[in-house]
């Protein structure tokens, strides 16, 4: 039996407001969001009663040590999100945070839809802070997270997924997370400037797993267009930088394949940063490369078109070459997502938003960039004044101390 309520919504229409009644149905699981025939879909969401999220964030921001920071997190007011912590004492921590429901036992796929006509799937409590995946000061000396599960936040692994309920988080590691871990694991001492370089890395981890196999399979091709494609991909630097030549061809080929099914070796937990790799059907892959080469040539007139010629940063009157690609499946750490535009171009719509590199010590050193700007009002110079930095893969100083802020004041308003 559903609870039913009617809510009056005021909707702006031109210069006036009209009222529309909105019927809300609720079940014991939560609000009904869809009905079809004799079935209904209800949504049960954690933290709907979490009213102290801003208090938690304030306490996180004003904490002066690890104990104070963790104390603020234990209220679990944030429904989800990974939390990373670092301080000048050298402590680093990763928390797979938020409110994770204590799921009832049973053979249910909690990543999808479960039966709601039984109390067997009804949960009412979440895991306390002490039961969440957490890593503090790992042996490796580093932590990373690229929207991946907590088990692979560092290597050697510090937490065992088998010690947690299966529903806590998936057991997988995407290419972007693998790229992130590789850059950290292969450099024993990372400077501030090196970390900036790594953050903006557009190298495609996927290319390192596939390109050698593809080129080997296509090396005996007689078709001239295939030979040209092989030459372009051999000379490609395997990045999605503005001036990269070959990345458009590689992406076009990847988009026509069917990964992960087309890998020769699939991912598994025993080799989390080495798999998947290889081509299951090299002959088919070469055939797809022929099609990709034809498509790129028809659209852009040449196979080695610059990445930044096709993928653009556009806002207001600004039109700049973009860099970066979707994190998965391409395995690029510097994420950029695009949508088709005019003239066979694509425009950036999402990806890296606020980027910051922070060095903790006796004083704070911090640099950052917000590609889409700090202001949304038309006519403001701060809508587009950081786009060039985004295109150039550069950061600006973050004004943390009062004297730095006062030195850069452009306008003062007195209330």
Number of C-alpha atoms within 10 A of each C-alpha: 7 12 11 12 11 11 11 11 12 12 11 10 8 7 5 8 11 11 11 12 11 11 10 14 17 16 17 16 18 14 18 19 12 11 10 7 5 5 8 12 18 19 16 15 13 18 17 9 8 14 11 13 16 12 13 19 16 12 17 19 11 11 15 11 14 16 9 13 18 17 15 19 20 15 17 22 23 21 15 14 12 17 14 15 15 17 14 13 10 10 14 18 18 23 20 23 22 24 23 22 17 16 20 13 9 8 7 14 10 12 9 6 11 14 11 16 10 8 11 12 16 17 13 11 12 16 15 15 20 8 11 17 21 19 20 14 15 18 11 14 16 17 23 18 21 20 13 20 20 30 24 26 27 22 20 11 15 19 16 11 18 9 9 13 11 13 15 19 17 13 17 15 23 21 25 26 25 25 25 24 21 15 16 20 17 9 10 10 9 13 10 14 10 11 15 20 13 18 18 21 22 27 23 29 24 23 22 14 17 17 19 15 18 21 19 13 18 22 14 10 13 9 10 9 17 22 16 15 22 23 16 19 22 14 11 17 16 21 22 29 25 23 16 20 23 25 28 23 26 24 18 17 21 20 13 13 16 9 13 13 11 18 20 15 15 16 17 14 13 8 10 17 20 16 20 23 20 20 22 15 13 19 13 14 21 20 13 18 26 18 17 24 23 18 17 19 16 11 13 16 11 15 25 23 21 21 24 23 18 19 28 24 22 18 14 9 7 12 13 20 23 29 28 30 28 20 24 16 18 25 24 27 28 24 22 22 17 19 12 12 13 7 9 11 16 20 22 21 14 14 16 19 14 12 15 17 17 15 16 13 11 7 10 14 15 17 19 18 23 20 22 22 17 16 13 12 9 9 10 12 13 15 19 22 17 20 24 17 16 23 19 16 20 15 18 13 13 17 17 13 10 8 9 12 12 10 9 9 8 7 5 6 4 3 3
